[in-house]
Amino acid sequence: MVRQPLTPQQIEAGRRLGSLLRQARADRDPVEVAHAAGISPETLRKIETGRLPSPGFGTIICLGEALALPVEELAATWRGTDQPLEAAG
């Protein structure tokens, strides 16, 4: 199965998400955060810099837990809104 290329909107969503995660991590050691989330530091770096704009759902959930970010905030950032899903409709 061939994976479809990401759209420019998906790439931008990944950049927004990476930026939020980087801000939430602040000056915490990226190795510590990555291990807390069960991912490699390289994967965290790729997500934060937008080089991995479409990480797996489980990865994002684990990063949110490690950084105390509610899933609603992660989703709103990915969508490019400041509203939780139920308020966006």
C-alpha positions, -999 to +999 in steps of 0.1 A: +000+000+000+013+034-010+009+063+014-006+094-001+016+125+002+005+150+029-014+181+019+001+215+026-027+218+053-016+186+070+020+197+070+011+231+085-010+213+111+020+192+121+041+224+124+015+239+147+014+208+168+052+206+170+054+242+181+028+236+209+047+205+221+080+224+220+065+253+240+050+229+266+083+211+270+100+245+277+133+238+293+126+202+302+152+177+289+139+164+256+153+129+264+133+129+296+101+139+279+106+114+250+112+085+275+082+096+295+061+094+264+076+061+253+093+075+221+128+081+210+144+116+215+148+117+177+111+111+171+103+139+196+128+162+178+112+154+144+077+161+157+087+194+173+104+206+142+077+196+119+098+170+101+072+143+112+040+162+106+017+132+109+027+113+141+006+084+153-024+091+176-010+071+204+023+090+202+004+123+205-017+110+234+015+099+253+032+132+246+002+151+259+002+131+291+040+136+295+036+173+291+002+177+309-015+189+277-052+180+274-061+161+242-086+189+234-058+215+233-037+192+211-067+187+187-075+225+186-039+233+178-038+207+150-070+220+136-057+256+138-085+268+162-085+278+198-118+261+204-124+225+216-141+203+191-176+206+205-174+245+204-160+245+169-192+231+153 
